Amino acid sequence: MNLQNLVDFCEGAGLPSPFAGATVPDPLNIDHCISAIMVRCGLMTPLYNDPETFRGATAVWFNNKQWTFEHLIKLIQKDYDPLENYDRTDNFDHTKGTSATHSGGYEDKESGKDTTSLSGTDTEAHSGIDTTALSGTDTEAHSGKDTTKLSGTDTEAHSGTDTTTNEISAFNSSGYQADNKSSTTHGESIGTTYGKQEDLTHGESIGTTYGKSESLTHGESIGTTYGKQSDLTYGHTLTRTYNADKTTYSGKDNDSGRSHGNIGVTTTQQMFEQELQLLAHFDVYNWIAEQFENDNMILLY
């Protein structure tokens, strides 16, 4: 049974493809790889005719070739000039060395405390009396008179008439009646018209003569006796230490350069022809198919 028969058998029996589980790294395409293998090895006899065994061996083979495929991709994608056979880059680092500068400096350290103590008492002494003396008299002088004048007349006006009726009780009265009854009806009203006015004329004036004076005699005096004292005890100390600072400089210079072109052993025309041959004969998928053939096929025709 050749490889093509094995693929057809799996397809007809509904089994997974003999290449199921085979993988290749990007940017390679596994379908292109399988197609190249079938073109190259389709009529060849596989080492393993059992579909399951062949499928497992193929998956292991592709898995073991992953590093080879990745390395091949790097070689194919390498950026180079096909008409140059010399490309050299040099980088040189030059260490500057070390230099140091010294400068003096002072470091101040403080310790201890200054203390202030108070002793003694300040006292105030009061003596003497302040006195206030009054002298002179204040007098009021009255002059003139206040007068009241009345003018106008109050009048009363009477209107209406009072009437009196005398009555005698009849003999056939059912109750006792006095023999004479007098009734008065008041019809007269009295109205008063006020025309009298009172006018007050102020003629009296009061004048005050100030003769009283007040004088203050300060007899009290205040004397302060200062007995309080302030004593300062110095416990604070300052220590100055000289320090030498050192600065170290280090670094390096870098020189770089690139040389490229043709070293003259091979002509540009020869390099061009070799590049054409590479493009004409090398195909990555055919190369993978060739490696697969060598490892998984019986090389007998």
Stockholm file with secondary structure:
# STOCKHOLM 1.0

chainA/1-301         MNLQNLVDFCEGAGLPSPFAGATVPDPLNIDHCISAIMVRCGLMTPLYNDPETFRGATAVWFNNKQWTFEHLIKLIQKDYDPLENYDRTDNFDHTKGTSATHSGGYEDKESGKDTTSLSGTDTEAHSGIDTTALSGTDTEAHSGKDTTKLSGTDTEAHSGTDTTTNEISAFNSSGYQADNKSSTTHGESIGTTYGKQEDLTHGESIGTTYGKSESLTHGESIGTTYGKQSDLTYGHTLTRTYNADKTTYSGKDNDSGRSHGNIGVTTTQQMFEQELQLLAHFDVYNWIAEQFENDNMILLY
#=GR chainA/1-301 SS CCHHHHHHHHHHTTCCCTTTTCCCCTTCCHHHHHHHHHHHHTTSCBSCCSHHHHHHHHHHHHHHTHHHHHHHHHHHHCCCCTTCCEEEEEEEEEECCCEEEEEEEEEEEEECCCEEEEESCCEEEEESCCEEEEESCCEEEEESCCEEEEESCCEEEEESCCEEEEECCCTTCSSCCCSCEEEEECCCEEEEECCCEEEEECCCEEEEECCCEEEEECCCEEEEECCCEEEEECCCEEEEEEEEEEEEECCEEEEEEEEEECCSSSCHHHHHHHHHHHHHHCCHHHHHHHHHHHHHBCCCC
#=GC SS_cons         CCHHHHHHHHHHTTCCCTTTTCCCCTTCCHHHHHHHHHHHHTTSCBSCCSHHHHHHHHHHHHHHTHHHHHHHHHHHHCCCCTTCCEEEEEEEEEECCCEEEEEEEEEEEEECCCEEEEESCCEEEEESCCEEEEESCCEEEEESCCEEEEESCCEEEEESCCEEEEECCCTTCSSCCCSCEEEEECCCEEEEECCCEEEEECCCEEEEECCCEEEEECCCEEEEECCCEEEEECCCEEEEEEEEEEEEECCEEEEEEEEEECCSSSCHHHHHHHHHHHHHHCCHHHHHHHHHHHHHBCCCC
//
